[in-house]
Amino acid sequence: MAKEHNYIKKGDQVVVIAGKDSGKTGRVLRVFPKKLKAIVERVNFVKKHTKPSQQNQKGGIIEKEAPLHVSNLLLYCARCEKGARIGFKILENKTKVRYCKRCNELMDKS
């Protein structure tokens, strides 16, 4: 099985392009590079049934974000104000940065 490349990093603003939360935007909270998944803030909520424990005395049903596959996410471009495909450039100072393929805006401000 060929592995896709993961262009999403923690802290990125992304747009969901497929699934039940299609069209929603959020910030990436956590990335799982080996599984090619990411957890996005306030997106893809699932209900988890928990038993009472030392930390959670009552137990019950809690809602939490579940991971999404990175193929269902697009990096959000602030200049275009929508999700954009990204590419990579190597600058004069030998740093590799991501850029928006639509407007050529750099995504990594470093």
C-alpha positions as CSV (number, residue, x, y, z in Angstrom):
1,M,0.0,0.0,0.0
2,A,1.5,3.4,-1.1
3,K,1.6,5.9,1.8
4,E,0.3,9.4,1.2
5,H,2.4,12.3,2.5
6,N,1.1,14.2,5.5
7,Y,1.2,17.9,4.9
8,I,-0.9,18.8,8.0
9,K,0.9,20.0,11.2
10,K,-0.3,20.7,14.7
11,G,-1.7,24.2,15.0
12,D,-2.7,24.5,11.3
13,Q,-6.1,25.9,10.3
14,V,-7.8,23.4,8.1
15,V,-11.1,22.9,6.2
16,V,-12.9,19.6,6.2
17,I,-13.8,18.6,2.6
18,A,-15.5,15.3,3.1
19,G,-17.7,13.5,5.6
20,K,-20.5,14.6,8.0
21,D,-18.6,17.8,8.9
22,S,-17.8,18.9,5.4
23,G,-17.3,22.6,5.1
24,K,-16.3,23.2,8.8
25,T,-13.0,24.8,9.7
26,G,-10.9,24.3,12.8
27,R,-7.4,24.2,14.3
28,V,-5.5,20.9,14.3
29,L,-5.0,19.7,17.9
30,R,-3.0,16.5,17.3
31,V,-1.5,14.6,14.4
32,F,-1.0,10.9,14.0
33,P,1.6,10.7,11.2
34,K,1.8,6.9,11.0
35,K,-2.0,6.5,10.7
36,L,-2.3,9.7,8.5
37,K,-5.0,11.1,10.8
38,A,-5.5,14.3,12.7
39,I,-7.8,15.6,15.4
40,V,-9.5,18.9,14.5
41,E,-10.9,21.3,17.1
42,R,-14.8,21.2,17.3
43,V,-15.0,18.8,14.3
44,N,-16.1,15.1,14.1
45,F,-17.6,14.7,17.6
46,V,-18.4,11.2,18.7
47,K,-20.1,10.0,21.9
48,K,-18.1,7.8,24.2
49,H,-19.7,5.8,27.0
50,T,-17.5,5.8,30.1
51,K,-17.7,3.7,33.3
52,P,-17.4,5.4,36.7
53,S,-13.7,5.6,37.7
54,Q,-11.4,7.5,40.2
55,Q,-11.1,10.4,37.8
56,N,-14.7,10.4,36.6
57,Q,-16.9,9.5,39.6
58,K,-20.2,9.6,37.7
59,G,-19.3,8.1,34.3
60,G,-21.9,8.6,31.6
61,I,-21.7,9.7,28.0
62,I,-19.0,12.3,27.0
63,E,-18.5,13.9,23.6
64,K,-15.0,14.2,22.2
65,E,-13.3,14.8,18.8
66,A,-12.3,11.8,16.8
67,P,-9.4,11.6,14.3
68,L,-10.1,12.4,10.6
69,H,-8.0,11.1,7.7
70,V,-5.7,13.8,6.3
71,S,-7.1,13.2,2.8
72,N,-10.4,14.8,4.0
73,L,-8.6,18.0,5.1
74,L,-7.3,21.0,3.2
75,L,-5.0,23.6,4.6
76,Y,-6.9,27.0,5.0
77,C,-5.3,29.9,3.1
78,A,-6.0,33.2,4.8
79,R,-5.4,35.2,1.6
80,C,-7.8,33.1,-0.5
81,E,-10.1,32.7,2.5
82,K,-10.8,29.0,1.6
83,G,-9.2,25.6,1.6
84,A,-6.2,25.3,-0.8
85,R,-3.9,22.7,-2.2
86,I,-0.4,23.2,-1.1
87,G,3.1,22.8,-2.5
88,F,6.6,23.1,-1.2
89,K,9.4,25.6,-2.0
90,I,12.9,25.8,-0.8
91,L,13.9,29.4,-0.1
92,E,17.3,31.1,-0.5
93,N,18.2,30.4,3.1
94,K,17.7,26.6,2.5
95,T,14.4,26.4,4.5
96,K,11.5,24.3,3.1
97,V,8.2,26.0,3.3
98,R,4.6,25.3,2.3
99,Y,2.7,27.6,-0.1
100,C,-0.8,28.0,-1.5
101,K,-0.9,26.8,-5.1
102,R,-3.7,29.2,-5.9
103,C,-2.2,32.5,-4.8
104,N,1.5,31.5,-4.0
105,E,1.1,32.8,-0.4
106,L,3.5,31.2,2.1
107,M,1.8,29.1,4.7
108,D,4.8,28.8,7.1
109,K,5.7,32.2,8.5
110,S,9.2,31.5,9.8
